[in-house]
Amino acid sequence: MNGLKSEKRFQLVNNTFLILLSVSMILPMIHLLAVSLSSPAYAKAKLVSFWPRGFNLEVYKTILSSEQMWRSMGVSVYITVLGTLLTLLLCSSLAYALSRPGMKGRKFVLQAIILTFVFSIPLIPGYLVVRGVGLEDTLWALIIPGAVSAFYIIIMKTFFQGFSSDLLDAAKMDGCTEFGIYVRIIVPLSKAVMATIALFHAVGQWNSYFGALIFIRTKTLMPLQIILREFVQGDEAHTIQQGMPDLMVASTPEMIKAGAIIFGTLPILIVYPFLQKYFVKGATLGSLKE
């Protein structure tokens, strides 16, 4: 009986803590949304908390009419989608090869991959490599360097090792090659782990800005996160306001910053609910056990 009461108390404390933690993460976004939808007088006086005061859509009309915002959004969508697909292809094919006991040098390759957990690529050598192969100031510089991850490979390898060897042997007896097994059996039966890795990588790719800060020079190739960084620093917000005199009456730089952050966060928030059911399962798939 005492054990049951202790478990209930633990569940109550744990649930309360998680609810408060969730609320602490949601409230800042609600506040930004309220600021972006409020009247400039209330926003400038900092009288807006979690509900708009003096409903106003001028900020979003301005953002949605900005060519730079849509161009940067397109760049972010492009590198996120293409980068995620490339990561799934490279990591799953390598993980499948490592999961097959007949692969020569399998243990050496796996140890080399695990070694990258300890030693990451230094910034300057990584930059020199990207520049040396001619990827600087191209979108490939934001896609290729992070396309292969040791963490993803280990998760996929462990998942693939769970497939019945009888199933794969039966496919071989029917004349299926290793590539055919990978394409026709492994990939179709691995939707859960594929969706998990896609979620991990897509969120990271969408939110990353440091790579673009280092490698991209052309304004039209900058992803959305770089533009949001300029908004938060105030440069882009003031530039937009000065270019549109009517906007100076209808909004403030703080409202433009808040609206830009909401605009940049909304796409990943829309995608996440469709993949989140795989998140917990995928987080427990990886193991270093050989």
C-alpha positions, -999 to 999 in steps of 0.1 A, spaced: 0 0 0 28 24 9 46 15 -23 14 24 -43 11 57 -26 47 65 -32 43 57 -69 12 79 -71 31 108 -54 60 104 -78 36 104 -108 19 135 -95 52 154 -90 66 141 -123 35 151 -143 33 185 -126 70 192 -134 66 181 -171 34 203 -174 52 233 -160 82 227 -182 59 224 -213 41 256 -204 74 275 -199 83 265 -235 49 274 -250 44 307 -233 72 326 -251 57 317 -284 23 327 -273 37 361 -261 55 366 -295 22 358 -314 3 383 -292 29 410 -297 28 405 -335 -10 408 -336 -13 438 -313 -16 475 -319 18 494 -321 8 516 -291 4 486 -268 34 468 -281 57 498 -278 45 504 -242 51 467 -235 15 462 -223 10 429 -242 14 397 -224 -3 366 -238 -33 381 -256 -33 406 -284 -44 441 -276 -57 462 -305 -58 434 -331 -35 443 -360 -24 421 -391 -1 447 -407 30 429 -396 20 396 -413 9 415 -444 43 430 -446 62 398 -440 41 378 -465 47 406 -491 85 405 -485 103 388 -514 134 382 -493 114 362 -467 98 340 -493 131 334 -510 148 325 -478 119 302 -469 123 285 -502 161 280 -495 153 265 -461 127 242 -475 151 231 -503 181 223 -481 158 206 -455 140 184 -479 170 175 -501 194 172 -471 170 149 -453 165 126 -483 203 125 -489 209 116 -452 183 89 -453 199 74 -484 235 75 -473 229 65 -436 205 37 -444 226 21 -471 257 22 -449 238 10 -419 224 -19 -439 259 -29 -450 272 -27 -414 243 -49 -402 252 -77 -426 277 -101 -410 293 -109 -444 307 -74 -449 345 -74 -450 361 -49 -425 327 -43 -408 342 -39 -373 369 -15 -385 344 7 -403 320 6 -373 349 16 -349 359 44 -372 323 57 -372 320 55 -334 353 74 -332 336 105 -347 315 107 -315 347 116 -296 366 137 -322 345 161 -343 358 181 -373 375 214 -362 360 245 -376 390 258 -397 399 224 -413 362 218 -421 360 253 -437 392 247 -458 378 214 -470 345 229 -481 363 258 -498 389 234 -514 363 213 -531 344 243 -544 313 242 -523 317 276 -507 288 300 -513 266 271 -526 237 254 -510 256 221 -511 279 235 -484 248 234 -461 238 198 -472 268 176 -478 290 182 -447 262 170 -423 247 144 -446 262 114 -427 258 111 -389 273 83 -367 243 86 -344 218 79 -373 239 51 -386 241 33 -353 203 37 -348 196 23 -382 221 -5 -379 206 -17 -347 171 -15 -362 181 -35 -393 198 -62 -371 163 -69 -357 151 -83 -391 148 -121 -393 178 -137 -410 154 -163 -424 135 -135 -443 167 -122 -459 180 -157 -467 147 -166 -483 150 -135 -505 185 -145 -515 173 -180 -525 147 -164 -547 175 -146 -566 174 -112 -549 207 -93 -546 218 -74 -516 207 -42 -533 174 -58 -541 169 -68 -504 177 -33 -493 153 -16 -518 124 -42 -517 125 -54 -481 146 -33 -457 134 2 -468 96 -6 -469 98 -23 -435 117 5 -419 92 34 -420 94 39 -383 132 44 -381 132 64 -414 105 88 -401 125 92 -368 157 100 -386 139 123 -409 124 142 -380 158 145 -362 176 157 -393 149 180 -407 145 198 -374 182 203 -371 186 213 -407 157 238 -405 171 254 -373 208 255 -382 223 288 -392 260 286 -383 269 267 -416 252 294 -436 269 321 -416 303 306 -424 299 294 -460 272 316 -477 280 351 -490 253 356 -516 221 372 -501 198 352 -523 212 319 -510 208 327 -473 183 304 -455 155 317 -433 174 314 -401 200 339 -412 173 364 -421 156 358 -387 189 364 -370 191 398 -388 155 405 -377 163 397 -340 194 419 -342 171 447 -355 189 454 -388 164 438 -411 134 450 -391 145 487 -393 154 483 -430 118 471 -438 103 498 -417 123 526 -434 114 512 -468 77 513 -460 67 546 -443 31 534 -437 44 505 -417 61 528 -392 26 538 -381 11 503 -382 39 484 -364 71 486 -344 105 468 -349 96 446 -320 64 435 -337 82 428 -369 108 406 -350 80 387 -333 61 382 -366 93 370 -384 100 345 -356 65 331 -358 67 329 -396 100 310 -394 88 286 -367 54 277 -381 64 253 -409 83 229 -386 55 231 -361 31 220 -388 52 190 -398 62 179 -363 28 165 -352 27 141 -381 61 125 -371 62 129 -334 46 95 -327 79 80 -340 101 103 -318 100 83 -286 104 50 -303 132 61 -325 151 77 -295 154 42 -279 164 23 -310 201 31 -310 227 10 -292 265 6 -293 262 -31 -287 278 -51 -315 
